[in-house]
Amino acid sequence: MALKISLSMLPQHAEEGGRREVLSEGELVATLSGQGIPEDTSKAIIYTLRRQFEALSLLDPIDLLNGKWAFVSFPAALLGRSLLTTLATPGQSLLPVGYWGPDAPRGDKEEQRTLLHRIETGRVQLNPQAEPIRVVHVAWAWIRIDDRFLMHRREDKVRPGEKSYGLPGGRFNLDDLPATIQSQPDILKEIFSPDSRIVAKYIKATLERELKEETGLVPGVHYTYEACGHPLPPFRAVNGASNRHAYSSYKFHLYQVKLTYAGETHLLAKISKSQNILEWFTLAEIAAPQRTDGASAYVDVLHQAWGNDFAKRLLEVPDSSASRLTFIGESMMLDLPPTSMAAFQLGKPGKEKATRPAMALEANEWQLLMLLGWHARGYQIQMDPDIDVRLLGNRWIEGRSVIRLARSLHAKIQPILPGLVEIREDCYLSLSISPDTLFFPSDIFRYRIVGSKKAGGRFRLARLDITTPWGCLRGDIYERDVNGNAVAIIRELEKGDDPQGDWERTLREQLGAEVRALGLRRLWSTKGNTPSLIEGLRRMSPASPTE
């Protein structure tokens, strides 16, 4: 009865123009009391109704200060009447039964999210002292290989302006607790507490479950882990996937993962099949608003916790890889042989020593070696789609069909270059060498120099394609403007003359780093105290950019 009386007394507002009625709140209370409703009850009913209208910004705030009700507009009056009519009429509802249920259609859930986002964003923006209504405990895993960090696509769909990737791991849920604890009467209140001791004790189960779901990694078999100190300070934000969206308080527990040998290759194989679900991010890509492909890392909590030390703290994250490279550093620089019959070149620049297997490589062994080298360097490879050999990350290749060939290659190379070829689980193979330590034979490079000592010129260096049974190892081209001194030096080296001055320093400064990045150790040789361009390097023909 009280609600129906209140509905009949609501002030009107003209549909056009600004004319409106004003109703005293005291008159509302008096009317209800006059119908036999106790005054305290009448005041409570009107207060509750006013707070609902006030929270929806339906009533004029100036009039409210004077204890009067007036709708701010005709649409506001419509919404107020719609709400109160529904409340005052038994059996009526604003939404169908099951609208908020767990099995609601996707369209309804998106609508719910939009509604929650609008309400919660407004609540936070308009009320500086607003408190979170959702508590989320999260377990996140650091998986780092070299200078890259593993990220997993967040469970929500891609939304404009929202960051799409987070660290592997996820939210704690009730199933992460033992059954005996799940059945405790007040367990929901416990797990929705930011400082829950039960959650802190069992959050590791969340980490293990989430890593199994997202990466297929099994604890003890594929990895071990340890906590990275204490949980991060609470992080507050209007966030949450799908319709689990509200102003939330997050408590993040960080863990460092150490992969086993089997875990590393298993993970790399999983990533190669993940279709953008699992992605590697560099430190710069994590810190940037987004990558060039539009992907972005959700690490707002880390920025809040670490502030200006963000980059420093990321660099301190230990490497998760089980692999330790055998060939690393200048003294272990290695040039792969130009043919199956030729020698490797090992050692510092200018002090390389030829080393040759006791038994010559077969042609397909040499091709497999080049494939492994190309992939270790991160160069483009156009794989044949009809073969079962797949390129994984971190230098690894997967393919049972080439394991016998790989074992033959390993047997021939192991006595002279122990540990270079690595094979795991009769399925995975790689070269255990740092990319900046590995180079290719000069025979697969072509160069061109144009210009003069007076005007300067332009230098071009090309790495040629190599065809293998598994696909094409794609070449590449580097070119840049060089000063006149560099032009003259290269011209003299072409003729076998001795350039004047500190010519090696000039070439190193002008071309050294870029030449090595293309896979050639260096352009020149001083073997036998006779300066020249490196043996095997040939000029491009005028008709072709690479030949």
C-alpha positions in Angstrom: 0.0 0.0 0.0 2.8 2.5 0.9 4.4 2.2 -2.5 1.1 2.6 -4.4 0.4 5.8 -2.3 3.9 7.1 -3.1 3.4 6.3 -6.8 0.1 8.3 -6.8 1.8 11.3 -5.3 5.0 11.5 -7.5 5.4 15.0 -9.0 4.6 15.4 -12.7 6.9 16.9 -15.4 5.7 18.3 -18.7 6.7 16.3 -21.7 7.6 19.5 -23.6 9.1 22.5 -21.9 10.3 22.8 -18.3 7.1 23.0 -16.3 7.1 20.6 -13.4 5.5 19.9 -10.0 7.4 20.1 -6.7 6.4 17.8 -3.8 7.5 18.2 -0.2 9.0 15.0 1.3 7.3 15.9 4.5 4.0 15.8 2.7 4.8 12.3 1.5 5.6 11.1 5.0 2.5 12.7 6.4 0.3 11.1 3.8 1.7 7.6 4.6 1.4 8.2 8.3 -2.2 9.3 7.8 -3.0 5.9 6.3 -2.0 4.1 9.5 1.6 3.4 8.7 3.9 4.2 11.6 5.8 7.5 11.2 9.2 5.8 11.5 8.3 3.2 8.9 6.9 5.9 6.6 10.2 7.9 6.9 12.2 4.7 6.2 10.2 3.9 3.1 10.4 7.4 1.7 14.2 7.6 2.5 14.8 4.4 0.7 12.8 5.5 -2.3 14.5 8.9 -2.4 18.0 7.3 -2.2 17.1 5.1 -5.2 15.9 8.1 -7.2 18.9 10.2 -6.0 21.4 7.5 -7.0 19.9 7.4 -10.5 20.1 11.3 -10.6 16.4 11.6 -11.3 15.6 14.3 -8.7 16.7 18.0 -8.8 19.6 18.2 -6.2 18.8 21.9 -5.4 15.2 21.1 -4.5 16.4 18.0 -2.5 18.4 20.3 -0.3 15.2 22.0 0.7 13.4 18.7 1.3 11.4 18.7 -1.9 11.1 16.3 -4.9 11.1 17.4 -8.5 12.2 15.4 -11.5 14.9 16.9 -13.6 13.3 16.1 -16.9 10.3 14.2 -18.4 12.5 11.1 -19.2 13.7 11.1 -15.6 10.1 11.1 -14.5 9.3 8.2 -16.8 12.1 6.1 -15.3 11.1 7.0 -11.8 7.5 6.0 -12.5 8.6 2.8 -14.3 10.7 1.7 -11.3 8.1 2.5 -8.7 5.2 1.1 -10.7 7.1 -2.2 -10.9 7.9 -2.2 -7.2 4.4 -1.3 -6.2 2.7 -4.1 -8.3 3.1 -7.6 -6.9 4.4 -10.1 -9.6 5.8 -7.4 -11.9 9.5 -7.3 -12.9 11.7 -5.2 -15.1 13.6 -8.2 -16.6 12.7 -11.7 -17.5 13.3 -14.6 -15.1 16.8 -16.0 -15.7 18.1 -12.7 -17.2 21.0 -12.6 -14.7 21.4 -16.4 -14.5 24.6 -18.2 -15.4 23.0 -19.7 -18.5 21.9 -16.4 -19.9 22.5 -15.9 -23.7 25.7 -14.2 -24.7 23.7 -11.1 -25.9 22.2 -10.7 -22.5 25.6 -11.0 -20.8 27.0 -8.3 -23.1 24.1 -6.1 -22.2 24.7 -6.8 -18.5 28.3 -5.9 -18.8 27.4 -2.6 -20.5 25.0 -1.8 -17.7 27.5 -2.8 -15.0 30.3 -0.8 -16.7 28.1 2.3 -16.9 26.9 2.1 -13.3 30.3 1.2 -11.8 32.3 3.7 -13.8 29.9 6.4 -12.8 30.0 5.3 -9.2 33.8 5.5 -9.0 34.0 8.8 -10.9 31.3 10.6 -9.0 32.2 9.2 -5.5 35.9 9.5 -4.6 35.3 7.3 -1.5 33.6 4.6 -3.5 34.6 1.1 -2.3 35.0 -2.0 -4.5 32.1 -4.5 -4.6 34.2 -7.4 -5.9 37.3 -9.0 -4.6 39.6 -11.1 -6.9 42.6 -13.1 -5.9 45.0 -13.7 -8.8 48.0 -16.0 -9.4 50.3 -14.9 -12.2 53.4 -16.7 -13.5 56.6 -15.2 -14.9 57.8 -17.3 -17.8 60.8 -15.6 -19.4 63.1 -16.9 -22.2 66.0 -14.6 -23.1 64.5 -11.1 -23.3 60.9 -12.1 -24.0 58.1 -12.7 -21.5 55.1 -15.0 -22.1 51.7 -13.5 -22.3 48.3 -15.1 -22.5 45.2 -13.6 -24.2 42.8 -12.5 -21.6 39.6 -14.5 -21.3 37.3 -11.7 -22.3 36.7 -10.9 -26.0 38.8 -8.3 -27.7 37.3 -4.8 -26.9 38.4 -1.5 -28.3 40.7 0.4 -25.9 41.2 -2.6 -23.6 44.5 -4.4 -23.1 44.4 -7.9 -24.6 47.1 -9.9 -22.9 48.1 -10.7 -19.4 50.7 -12.9 -17.7 49.8 -16.7 -17.6 47.6 -17.5 -14.6 44.2 -16.3 -13.5 41.5 -15.9 -10.8 41.2 -18.0 -7.7 37.9 -19.9 -7.5 36.2 -22.2 -5.0 37.3 -25.4 -6.8 40.9 -24.6 -5.9 40.1 -25.5 -2.3 40.0 -29.0 -0.9 36.4 -30.4 -0.7 36.4 -30.3 3.1 37.1 -26.6 3.1 34.7 -25.8 0.3 31.8 -27.1 2.4 32.5 -24.8 5.3 29.4 -22.6 6.0 31.1 -19.1 5.7 33.6 -20.0 2.9 32.2 -17.5 0.4 32.6 -14.7 2.9 36.2 -15.9 3.5 37.3 -16.1 -0.1 35.8 -12.6 -0.8 38.0 -11.1 1.9 41.1 -9.3 0.5 43.2 -10.7 3.3 41.9 -14.3 3.3 44.4 -16.7 4.9 42.7 -19.7 3.3 43.1 -18.2 -0.2 46.8 -17.3 0.6 47.4 -20.9 1.6 45.8 -22.5 -1.5 46.5 -19.9 -4.2 49.2 -22.2 -5.6 46.4 -24.5 -6.7 45.1 -21.7 -8.8 48.5 -21.2 -10.4 48.8 -24.9 -11.3 45.3 -25.2 -12.6 45.6 -22.1 -14.8 49.0 -23.1 -16.2 47.6 -26.5 -17.1 44.6 -24.9 -18.8 46.5 -22.2 -20.6 49.8 -23.9 -21.5 49.4 -27.6 -20.9 52.3 -27.5 -18.4 52.2 -30.0 -15.5 53.9 -29.1 -12.2 56.8 -31.3 -11.4 57.0 -32.7 -14.9 57.3 -29.5 -16.9 58.2 -26.9 -14.4 58.9 -25.9 -10.8 58.0 -22.6 -9.3 58.5 -20.3 -6.3 56.7 -17.2 -5.0 58.2 -13.8 -5.9 58.1 -12.4 -2.4 54.8 -11.0 -0.9 51.7 -10.4 -2.9 51.5 -7.0 -4.7 49.6 -4.1 -2.9 45.9 -4.2 -3.6 45.0 -2.9 -7.1 41.6 -1.3 -7.7 39.9 -0.9 -11.1 36.5 -1.2 -12.9 37.3 -4.4 -14.6 36.3 -8.0 -15.2 35.6 -10.3 -18.1 32.1 -10.5 -19.6 29.4 -9.7 -17.1 31.7 -10.2 -14.1 32.5 -6.5 -14.5 32.6 -4.1 -11.5 34.8 -1.9 -9.4 37.1 -4.6 -8.1 39.9 -5.0 -5.6 42.6 -7.3 -6.9 45.3 -9.1 -5.0 48.0 -10.5 -7.2 50.4 -13.3 -6.2 53.4 -13.5 -8.5 55.4 -16.7 -9.1 58.6 -17.4 -11.0 58.5 -20.5 -13.2 61.5 -22.7 -14.0 61.0 -25.0 -17.0 62.4 -28.5 -17.3 63.9 -29.6 -20.6 60.6 -31.3 -21.5 58.6 -28.4 -20.2 60.5 -25.9 -22.5 59.9 -27.8 -25.7 56.4 -28.7 -24.7 55.6 -25.0 -24.1 57.2 -23.9 -27.4 55.2 -26.5 -29.3 52.0 -25.3 -27.5 52.7 -21.7 -28.4 53.3 -22.6 -32.1 49.7 -24.1 -32.2 48.0 -21.4 -30.1 46.9 -19.1 -32.9 47.7 -15.9 -31.0 46.5 -17.1 -27.6 50.0 -17.3 -26.3 52.4 -14.6 -27.3 55.9 -13.5 -26.5 56.4 -9.8 -25.5 59.7 -8.0 -25.1 60.2 -5.6 -22.2 59.7 -2.7 -24.5 56.4 -4.2 -25.8 55.2 -4.8 -22.3 55.9 -1.2 -21.3 54.4 0.3 -24.5 50.7 1.2 -24.8 50.5 -1.4 -27.6 52.6 -3.4 -30.1 52.7 -2.6 -33.8 50.2 -5.4 -34.4 47.8 -3.8 -31.9 48.3 -6.3 -29.1 48.9 -4.8 -25.6 49.9 -6.1 -22.2 47.6 -5.7 -19.2 50.2 -5.0 -16.5 48.6 -1.9 -14.8 49.1 -3.5 -11.4 52.8 -3.8 -12.0 53.1 -0.1 -13.0 51.2 0.8 -9.8 53.3 -1.4 -7.6 56.8 -0.7 -9.2 56.4 2.9 -10.5 59.6 4.2 -12.0 61.3 0.8 -11.2 59.1 -1.0 -13.7 61.7 -1.7 -16.3 64.4 -2.5 -13.7 62.1 -5.0 -12.0 61.3 -6.8 -15.2 65.0 -7.1 -16.1 65.5 -8.8 -12.7 63.0 -11.6 -13.5 65.1 -14.8 -13.9 65.2 -16.7 -17.1 62.8 -19.7 -17.1 64.6 -21.7 -19.8 66.2 -25.0 -19.1 68.6 -24.6 -22.0 72.1 -23.2 -21.5 73.8 -22.3 -24.8 77.0 -24.1 -25.5 78.4 -21.7 -28.1 78.3 -18.1 -26.7 80.8 -15.3 -26.8 83.4 -14.1 -29.3 85.8 -17.0 -28.8 82.9 -19.4 -29.9 81.9 -17.5 -33.0 81.1 -20.1 -35.7 80.8 -19.9 -39.5 78.7 -22.7 -41.0 80.3 -24.4 -44.0 79.5 -23.3 -47.5 79.0 -26.9 -48.7 78.6 -30.3 -47.3 82.3 -31.0 -47.9 83.7 -27.8 -46.5 84.9 -26.9 -43.0 83.4 -24.9 -40.2 85.3 -21.8 -39.0 85.5 -21.4 -35.2 87.0 -18.6 -33.1 87.5 -14.9 -32.8 87.4 -12.7 -35.9 90.8 -12.9 -37.6 91.8 -16.0 -35.5 89.3 -18.5 -36.9 90.4 -22.1 -37.2 89.0 -24.5 -39.7 87.4 -27.6 -38.2 86.1 -30.4 -40.4 84.1 -33.6 -39.5 86.0 -36.8 -40.0 83.2 -37.9 -42.3 81.8 -35.3 -44.8 78.2 -34.3 -44.4 75.6 -35.5 -46.8 73.8 -32.9 -48.8 70.6 -33.2 -46.8 72.5 -33.0 -43.6 74.0 -29.8 -44.7 70.6 -28.5 -45.7 69.2 -29.4 -42.2 72.2 -27.6 -40.6 71.4 -24.5 -42.6 67.7 -24.7 -41.7 68.7 -24.9 -38.0 71.1 -22.0 -38.4 68.5 -19.9 -40.2 66.0 -20.5 -37.5 68.5 -19.9 -34.7 69.1 -16.5 -36.2 65.5 -15.7 -36.5 65.6 -15.3 -40.3 62.5 -15.7 -42.4 61.7 -19.3 -43.5 58.9 -20.2 -45.9 58.1 -23.7 -44.8 56.4 -26.3 -47.1 52.9 -26.7 -45.7 52.8 -30.3 -46.7 55.6 -31.4 -44.3 55.4 -32.2 -40.6 58.4 -30.0 -39.6 57.3 -27.0 -37.6 59.3 -24.0 -36.4 59.1 -23.3 -32.7 60.5 -20.5 -30.6 63.9 -20.1 -29.0 65.7 -21.8 -31.9 63.8 -25.1 -31.7 62.3 -27.1 -34.5 59.7 -29.9 -34.1 59.7 -32.8 -36.5 59.9 -36.6 -36.0 60.5 -37.1 -39.7 63.9 -35.5 -39.5 65.1 -36.9 -36.2 67.0 -39.8 -37.9 68.7 -37.2 -40.1 69.4 -35.0 -37.1 71.0 -37.9 -35.3 73.3 -38.6 -38.2 74.3 -34.9 -38.4 74.8 -34.8 -34.6 77.1 -37.9 -34.8 79.3 -36.3 -37.4 79.6 -32.9 -35.7 79.7 -33.8 -32.0 83.4 -34.8 -32.0 84.5 -31.4 -33.4 81.8 -29.1 -32.1 80.4 -30.8 -29.0 77.0 -29.7 -27.9 76.2 -27.7 -31.1 73.3 -29.9 -32.2 70.8 -30.6 -29.5 68.0 -33.2 -29.7 65.2 -33.8 -27.2 62.5 -36.5 -26.9 63.1 -37.8 -30.4 61.0 -34.9 -31.7 62.8 -31.6 -31.1 66.1 -30.2 -32.4 68.1 -27.0 -32.3 71.5 -25.4 -32.5 72.8 -24.5 -29.0 74.4 -21.2 -30.1 73.7 -17.6 -29.4 72.3 -15.9 -32.5 75.0 -13.2 -32.5 77.7 -15.9 -32.5 76.4 -17.7 -35.6 77.4 -16.8 -39.1 76.9 -18.1 -42.6 79.4 -18.8 -45.4 80.4 -15.8 -47.5 79.5 -17.7 -50.6 75.8 -17.0 -50.1 76.3 -13.2 -49.9 76.5 -10.7 -52.7 77.5 -7.0 -52.5 77.5 -3.8 -54.6 79.2 -0.5 -54.0 78.5 2.6 -56.1 79.8 6.1 -55.7 83.2 7.8 -55.4 85.6 9.0 -52.8 84.6 12.6 -53.4 80.9 12.2 -53.3 80.4 9.1 -51.1 78.2 6.3 -52.2 75.8 3.5 -51.4 76.6 0.0 -50.2 74.3 -3.0 -50.6 74.7 -6.5 -49.2 72.4 -9.4 -49.9 72.0 -12.8 -48.3 70.7 -15.3 -50.9 67.8 -17.7 -50.7 68.6 -21.4 -49.9 66.2 -24.1 -51.0 65.8 -27.1 -48.7 63.5 -30.1 -48.7 61.5 -28.5 -45.9 61.1 -25.0 -47.4 62.9 -21.9 -48.6 65.4 -20.1 -46.4 64.6 -16.5 -47.4 67.4 -14.1 -48.1 67.5 -10.5 -47.1 69.1 -7.2 -48.2 70.8 -4.5 -46.3 71.9 -1.2 -47.8 73.0 2.2 -46.6 74.8 5.4 -47.6 78.5 5.4 -46.9 81.1 8.1 -46.9 83.7 8.6 -49.6 86.5 7.0 -47.5 84.5 3.8 -47.2 83.9 3.7 -50.9 87.6 4.1 -51.6 88.5 1.4 -49.1 86.1 -1.2 -50.6 87.4 -0.3 -54.1 91.0 -0.9 -53.0 90.1 -4.2 -51.3 88.4 -5.3 -54.5 91.8 -4.8 -56.3 93.8 -6.4 -53.5 95.5 -3.2 -52.6 96.3 -2.1 -49.1 94.0 0.8 -48.0 95.6 3.8 -46.2 95.0 4.8 -42.6 92.9 3.0 -40.0 90.6 1.5 -42.7 89.4 -1.4 -40.6 88.0 1.0 -38.0 86.2 2.9 -40.8 84.6 -0.2 -42.1 83.6 -1.4 -38.6 82.0 1.9 -37.8 80.2 2.2 -41.2 79.2 -1.4 -41.8 80.3 -3.8 -39.0 77.1 -4.3 -36.9 74.7 -4.3 -39.9 76.9 -6.8 -41.8 76.9 -9.2 -38.8 73.1 -8.8 -38.4 72.7 -10.1 -41.9 74.7 -13.2 -41.0 78.2 -12.4 -42.4 81.0 -12.3 -39.9 82.8 -9.5 -41.8 83.5 -8.1 -45.2 87.2 -8.2 -45.3 90.2 -10.4 -44.4 93.8 -9.7 -43.6 95.0 -13.3 -43.9 98.7 -13.4 -44.6 98.9 -9.7 -44.0 97.2 -9.2 -47.4 94.0 -7.1 -47.1 91.1 -8.2 -49.3 87.4 -8.7 -49.3 86.5 -11.9 -47.6 87.0 -15.0 -49.8 83.9 -16.2 -51.4 82.1 -12.9 -51.4 81.0 -11.8 -54.9 79.7 -8.7 -56.5 76.1 -8.5 -57.6 75.5 -8.6 -61.3 74.1 -5.4 -62.8 70.9 -7.1 -63.9 69.8 -8.3 -60.4 69.5 -6.7 -57.0 70.9 -9.9 -55.4 73.0 -11.6 -58.0 
